[in-house]
Amino acid sequence: MADLSYVPFEEFERVRNLDVDPVTRTSLFAALCRVNTLYMIKYAGSGHIGTSFSCIDIVSWLFLNEMRNPGAVDDEGPQDIYFSSKGHDAPGLYSILIGQGLMDFSMIHRLRNLGGLPGHPDVHVPYMHVNSGSLGMGISKAKGMITANRLQGVDQNIYVLTGDGELQEGQLWESLGSAVRSDMGELTVIVDHNKVQSDLLVSDTSDLGDLEAKFSAFGWRVARCDGNDLNSLADALAGVKDAPDQPKIIIADTLKGAGVSFMEHTAMKPEDERYMFHSGAPSDDDYASASTELLEKANALLTEVGTGELNTAHGESRTAPAPQSPQRLVDAYSSALLDQAAKNPKLVALDADLMLDSGLIPFKKEFPDRYFQCGIAEQDMVSQAGGMALNGLIPVVHSFACFLSTRPNEQIYTNATEGTKIIYMSGLAGLIPGGTGHSHQSVRDISAVAAVPGMLLIQPSSDVEVEMAVDFCVNQHDQSSYLRLTPLPIETPYQLPDGYQLELGKGVALTDGDDAVMFAYGPVMLSQAVQASINLKNQEIGLKVVNLPWLNTVDADWLAETVGSHDAVFTLDDHYLTGGQGDMVLSQLSQLALESHPKARKLGVDRIPECGSNDDVLHAHGLDAEGIAATVTSALGK
């Protein structure tokens, strides 16, 4: 395990009490926050370093110097607020709040932990004024707050941070006009223009053009500065105050990964496929190098002002053991897509800034003329796919399930009404990984897409079934399909039977059991269900677990045969209870002419998902093997 270092709260107090100018004090404070942000992400095992580091100087300046009473209560006068629209920078914001004493210091050890600090901002955490992580909504939220403030006589300035990749979302541009019409001088938006989005440079994805001219054309008061230079930032913020009735935008040019030389995007080489420090925890070696560099810079600043070096505290990383022989569904998908593309020159891939997560790096290398990077603009991407399909191509559209099923839902429906064939590959589907928070835990996508005419929804349970599913979507289904995948490498306690083949509407039993049958899908839930079945055998309860990869269709004859004489039927959804596979299966079951209908029970996500480690989140929702076995035992009265 790596030895980790963090800055204790007493050192933040020492820095805040130094008799130095505001720029020096804020520079020191931000340096300490970078150390703790790095610690939090490494300790948690995931998070977003690059975007947290790019804006730490900006947010530190706002909290220490710009905002009125950021930690005030109602009777202490006007209280200005700040929130992040992009949300990925949550670890950096948490470190600032902790360093100021606005959040309990123990939370430094609770990033992405159950009951701790979510991976993206959530309003149930102090000083998180909006939920974010889904992009493009921040300015609209701020306008609503200002309207409410005016009606209630509240004096409040609102500062909103956006990302530059976020500017590709249409809602952000929709939000600009009415802020000017309503003279919302209380609103200051800062663009963290760090030049890099998830995978690539913004300029290589969807170039933003002349931002100053664009924002000015809407009537906003615009200034530009170096966002990692506090003097430049302070001058820009002071300069826009000459327009008290205009909403204001500061375009802050920053470095993604600012503060650590090898993490800064300017260290990228021409041959680099992507920026390496957007998300995820750094390796032990990278952590050690980054921590050393940050501490050296902080101590050099302290030496300049004539005070002693930092006292640091230490912890150990909590790296979970890697699975020994996991299913890697995204890798299997990547190989299957390449195979299909080699056979069919009409197959093309569209990507919404998730090249790595969607397994598209090999496709881009092999078929560069058939790979289309659409940026963070899901509606535009899906409609482009619609046009491609109308002109004879087979588009395969890629994004996270939480965004692909929802933002372009209207566009997906319109494509379907045109009778074309499009394949939607939705990654990051389901309840886990649990550390990202509910903005990214896709547990409503089945309900959002299942009723689209002609749409077939599939979630494979293994690498082998992924290959079958891709072949089915490309070659056997003549309408559109929605392929749901988890990105996690998962060691499964089951194997598909020899000779198994996908048949529309049919599944396959993974365990035997005479008391009850449970329908589930995907490696996460099937693994828990199979383990529950094993555990229930010790209680002399036989649970037959069935893999049903079809999420919105089931063969009635097969269903009747599979249910047979079982006294109880359970469905297990990696999704909200409403609108998941369980609704579809039990609806069909109710229509069967069975001699006696079994008891039926749905299991699934029954509330907004918890954020934490995968095991903790499954357990909190009663969807781990222990919880599933307990539900089955209770329902059977045994």
N, C-alpha and C positions, 0 to 999 in steps of 0.2 A: 504493500500500500504506500502511496505517496505521502510525504510529510507536507501538510498544508499550513500556510500562515495567514493570519488575518489581523486587522488592527482593532484592538479593544476600544470600547466607548470612551475610556478616560483619555485616550490620545486624540480623539475627535474634540473632546472638550478643551484639551490643551491648545489645539490649533485654532478653535473658534475664539479663544480668549487671548490670542496673541495680539500685541499692540503693533499691527502692521496695516498697510493699506488694503482696501477691499479686494483688489486683483490678486495680491499675494496670498491673502487668507483663502480666497476661493480656489486659487491654484493648488494650494496645499490640501484643502478639503477634498477637491476632486481627485487628487493623487491618492489619498487614503481610500476614497470610494472605489477607485479602480482596483486596488488591492483586494478589497472586500467583495466586490462584484466577481472578480476572478475566483476567489475562494468559494463563494456561494454556488457558482455554476459547476465548479469541479466537485465540490462536496455533494451537490444534488445529482451529478452525473449527466446533466443536460441543461440547456439554456442558450441564450443568444449573446455571445461575447461582442462580436463586431459592432452591432448596432447599439449595444449598451455603452461601449467605450466611445463611440463617435459623438454621443450627445451628453455625456456626463458633465462636461464643462458648461454646456448651455443650461442644463437643469440645475446644477449647483449654483450658478449665478442667479437664476430666477429665485430660488429658495432663500439664498443668503442675502440678496441685495435688491431684488426687483419687486417681489410680491409683498403686499401689505399683510402682515399678520398671518402667514401661511399655516401656523399652528394655533390660531386663535379660537376661542369659543365665542358664542354669540354676543356677549356683553363687552367684548374687547375691541369693538370698532370694526371697520370694514375688513373682510377676510377674502383676499384674492385666492384663486385656485388655479392649479395646473393639472392637466392630464395629457397622457400620450394617446394619440389616435392610432399609432402603428402598433403599440403594445408589446412588440418583441423586446423592447428595452426595459421591461419590467425589472430584471435583476439590478440594473443600474439605478432605477428610481427607488427600489427598496433600499439599496445601500445608502442613498442620500437621506431618505427618511429615517433610517436607523442611525446614521451618523449625526443627525440633528436631534435625536432623542424623541422624535415624533412616533416612533415605532419601537416596541420592546427589542432590546439588543439580541435576545436569544433567538429572534427570528432569522438571524444570519445563518442559523443552522437548519432552517425549516423551508428553504426554497423547494417547491414542488413536492412537499410532504403533505400528507393528509392532515387537515387542520392547520396548515401553515400558510405559506405564500404561494399562490397559484402561478403557473408558468406564464400566464398573461393576466393583465389587471382585472380585478373583480371588485364590485362595489361593496362586498361584504368585508373587505380589508380596509383598515383606516387609510384615509387620504387617497383612495382609489375612487374617483368621482364618476367614472363610467366604466362599463365593460368594454374591453377592446381586444384586438387580436384579429378580428374580422375588419378588413381595412376600408378606409374611405368615409367612415361615419363621424369622425370627430368634430369637424366644423359644424355639421348639422346639429349634433348634440349641444354644442356650445351655443348656437343660435337659440335653441329651445330654452336653455337655461337663462340666457339673457332676457328673452321675452318674459319668462316667469319672474325673474328678478324685477323687471320694470313694473310689472303688474302688482308686485308686492312691496315695492319701495326699497329694494335691496341694492346697496352700492357695492358692486363687485366687478373686478377685472378678471377675465378668463384668458389663460395662456394655454394654447394647444400645440402639441408637437406632432408633425406628420413626417413620414418618410418620403424620400424621393421616388422610390418604387411605388409607393402608395398613390402617387399622383397619376398613375395609370388607371385608377379606378374612377368610373364615370361619376359616382355620387359626389366625389370631392368637387368636381367642376360644377355640378348642379347646385352645390351649396353656396357658391360665391356671390351670385347676383343679388339675392335678397338681403344679404348682410350689408351691402352698400345701400340698397334702397331704404333699409331701416336704420341707417346711421349708427351701426353697431361699433362705436369707438371703443367699447369695453373689451373688444376681442382682438387678441394678438396671436397670430399663427406663426410658428417657426418651422420652416422646412429643414429637416436634418438632411442636407444634400451631401450624403456620403459617397455617392457615385456608384454604389454596388447594391444589387438586390439579392435574392436568395442565391442565385447561381452565378450571374454574369454582371458585367458593368451595365448600368442603366442605359448608357449610350449605345450599347450593342444589343439591347433588348427592345426598348421602345423609347427612342431619344426624346427628351422633354423639350428640346428647342429653347427658345428665348423665354425663360420663366418670368423675368422681370417685365417683359412686354405683355405677356399673357395675363399676369395678375393685374397689372396696371390697366389693361383694357377693360377689366371688370369693374374698375373704380377703386381698388384697394390702394392703400398707402404702402409702398414697397421700399425695402432697403435690403442691401446685401452686405455680408460680412464674412470673415473667417470665424467659423463657429468654434474652433479650438483655440482661438486667440481671444482672451477675455477682454482686452482693451478694445478690440474691433467689435466684439459682441456688444459691449456696454455702449459704445458710440452709436451703433445701429439702433439699439433700443431707445436711447435718448433722442435720436434724430427723428423717429417717427411720432414722437409725442407732439409735434407741431401741428398734427391733424387730429384733434381730439374727437371728432365725430366720424372719422373714417375707420373701418376695420383695417388692421395692419398685418402685413406679412413680412417676416424677416427670412430671407433666403440665406441660410447659414452653411457655407461650404465647409465640410468636415472630412476627416479621414475615417473610413470604416476601420475599426480596431485601433483608433487613436490612442497612443500612449505606450504601445508595445511595438517595437520596430518591425518585427517579422509578421505581426498580425495586421499591420496597416495595409490597406489595399494597394498602396503605391509599391509595396514589395512584391506584388504579383509579377510573374514572368510571362512573356508572350506565349510560352508553351503551356501555361497553366490552364486546365480545362474550366476551372471555376475558382471562386474565392473560398478558402478552406475554413474560415472561422465565422461563418454566418450563424450556424447552430451546432449544438452538441458540446460536450465537455472536451477540453483539450486533453491530449495525451499526457502521461506523467512527465515526459521530457519537455513538452511544450509548456506545461504548467510551471515546471521548475524554472525554465528560462524566463517566462513572462513575469513570474512573481519576483525573481531576482531583479529584473530590469525595473519593475515598478517600485520596488522598495528602495533601490539605489537612487532613482529619480526623486522619490519623496524625501529621502535623507539628505540629498544634495540641496533641495529647497529649504529644508529645516536648517542646514548648516549656513546657508546664505543669510538667514534671518537671525542667526546667532543663538540657536537653541539646540538642545540635544536630539539625538537620533530617536527613531521610533522604537517603542517597546511593542513587540508582536506576540500574539498567542498562537497556539498550534493545535491542529486537529489532523485526523487521518481521513483519506478518501474512503468511500464505502462502495468500492467496485463490486458489483454482483458477479458471480461466476458465470462465464459464458456457457450456453447450452452446448452439449457435446456433439449432437447430430441433429441440428435444427432443420426444420422446413424454412426455406427462404423464398417466400412467394414472389417478391418483387424481382429477384434474380431469375426465377423460373419464368416469370412473365416476360422479362427482357429477352430471354433466349427464345421464347415462343413467338414473340412479336418479330424478331429478326428472321426466324424461320418462315413465317407467313409472308413477310415483306419480300424475301428472296423469291418466293413462288408467285407473288402477285404484285406487279408493278403499279397497280392502282392504289395500293395501300399507302397512306401517308400518316404521319404523326404530328399532332399539335400539342404544344406544351405551354402551361401557364406559369412559367418561372419555377418549375420543379423538376428540372432535368435529372438530378440525382435521385430524388425521392421516387420518381416515376420510372426509374430504370431505363432512361432514354439516352444515356451517354453512349452505349454501344450502337444504338440506332443512328444517332447523329453522326458517328464516325463512319458507319457503313453506308448510310443513305443520306448524305448531307443535303441533297436537293429535295428530299422528301420529308425533312424535319423542319417544322415551322415554330419558332419561338414567338409566342403571342404576348408575353408579359403578364402582368397582374391585371388582366382584363378579360374575365371569364365570359362575360356576355358577348364581347366582340369575338372571342375565340370560337364559341359555340356557333355563332351565326356564320363565321367564316367556314366552319366545317359544313354548315348547311349549304352554303354556296358550292363548296367542293363536291358534296354529294349530289347536288342537282346536275353538276356537269360531269358525273361519271366516276368520281374517285370514291374510295372507301376510307373516310377519315376516322382516325382513332384519337380521341380527345382526352387529355390527361390533366388532372388536378387532384387536390385533396377532396375527399367525399363531402366534407363540410362546406366546401365552396362550390364544387361542381354540381351538386344536386340542388342548390338553393339560389345562388345569385343568377345563374342563367336559366332558371327553371322555365321561364316564359319562352326563351329561345329554344330550349329543348322541345317544348311542346309544339312550337311552330314548325320546327324541323320535322317532327312526327306527322303533323298534318300534311306535309308535303310528300309523305310516303317514301322518303329516302332512307338509306341505311347508314347509320353512324354508330360507332362503338365508343362508349364513354368509359374510360378507365379511371375509377375513383379510388385513390389511395388513402391511407390513414383512416380507414373505416372502422367504426366501432368504439367501444368504451376505452380501450387501451391502445397505445400508450397513454397512461393516466397523468403524466406530468405536464402536458401541454395546457390543460385546463379546458373548460367547456366550449370555448370558441373553436377548438380544433377537434374535440371528441365528437365524431359524427355518429349520432344516435337517433337521427330523424330522417336520414336520406332515403330509406326504403319507402317511407310514407310519402315523401316528396316526389318520388319518381315512379312508383309502382303503377299508378293509374294512367300514365302516359300511353296513348294508344300504340299497340304493337311493341312496346318496350318489354324486353325480357331481362330480368334481374338475376344475376348469378353471383354466388360467393363460394369460391373453391376452398377445399379443406386441406390441400397439400400441394406440393410442387407438381406432382403428377396430374392432379385434377386441374391445376392452372393451365397446363398445356392443353388438356382436353377442352377446357372452357374457351380458350382463345381460338382454337380450331372451330369450335361450335359457332362462336360469334361471327367469325370471318366466313366460314364455308357452309354452315348448315342453317343458320337462321337468316331469313331474307329481310328482316326488318331491323330496327335498332336494338341495341343491348347495352346493359349497364353492368360492368364487371367491378365487383367490390372486393378490395384487397386490404389485408393488414400488412404493415411494413415490418413487423417484428419477426426476428428469427425465433421460431418456437419449436421446442422439442415436444412432439406429440406422442401420447401413449397408445396410439392406434396406427394401423396401416389399412389402406384400402384393400379389399380382397383381390386376389389374383384374377385377371380377366375382367375386372370392373371397367365399364364404359359409361359415359354420360348418356342418359336417356331422358328426354324432355319430361319434366314433371315427376321424375322418379328419383329415389335415393337408394341408400344401402345401409344395412344394419352393421354397426361396429362392435356391438356387444349383444349378448343374449339375455333375456329376462322375461318371465311369465307374468309378473305382477303389473307392470306399467311399461309404456313406451314413451320415449322422449325424442322429439324432432329438434334438431339444431343444425348449425352450419358454421363453416369457418373454423380455423384451427384454435382460436382462443376459446370459444364456447364449447366446441366439441371435446377439447382436451379436458376441460373442467367436468363436462358431463360424463365422459368415459371414466375419469377418476372417481367421480361420485358413484357411478355404477359399481366400480370395484369395491369402494368402501361399503356400499349398501349390501353387498353379498355377505359381509360379516354379520349383518343384522337379518340375514335370510330374506332379503328383499331383492327380487329380480327386476332390474331396470334395463330395458332394451333401448340402446341409444342408436338413433338413426341419423345418418348424414343426409340432409336434404339440401342440396346446393341451390335449388331454384327458390327464389325469394317471393315471387308473385304468381306462381302457377304450380299446381300439383295434379298429378294424374289420379282421378277419382277411384278407378279400379285398384291401382297400386296402393292407394291410401287405405282403402277398405281391407285389402289383404294384409297390409302391414299392421294395422290396428288389431285385426283379428278378434280374439277373445279377451284381450287385455281389459282389465277393469278400469284403468286410468290412462289418460293421455296428457302428456306435458309438452309444451313448446318452450324453447329457450332462445331468446332473441338477444343479439348483440346490438340492441336498438331499444328505443322506447317501446313500452308495452303496446301503445296505440299505434297501429299502422305497420307493424312489423310482420314477419313471416307467420307468427303465431295467429294473428287475426285471419290471415288467408287460410291456414291449415284448419283452424277450428270452424271457420265459416263453411269450408268444403265438407268437413266432417259432419256438420249438422244436417247436411243435405243428403247424406248417404242413407240408404235403406238398411241400416243395421238392425239385427234382432233386438239388441239392447245397446243403448248409447252409453259409452264409458264416461266416468267423471273426467272433466277437462280442467286444466289449469295452465295459465300462461306465466312464464318467468321472463323477466327482462328488466330494463332500466326503468325505474318508477319515479325518478325525480331528476333534476339537473345533475349531471355527473359530478362526482367528487374529483378533486385533483390530488394526486399523490403517486406513490410507487404503484406499479401494476398490481402486485399482490394485495396491497392495502385497498386499492380502489375496487377490485373484484370482491374482496371480502366485505367492504362497506356496503356494497349493493346486494349482498347475498348471492353473488353469481360465481363464487369460487366453489370448488368441489364440496367443501364443508357446508356452505349455505344451500347448495342445490340438494344435497342429500337430506338436510334437515327439512327443506320444503316438501320433498317427496315423502319422507317419513310421516310428517304431520298430515299431509293431504290423504295419505292412505290409512291414517288412523293407527299406525303401528309404532 
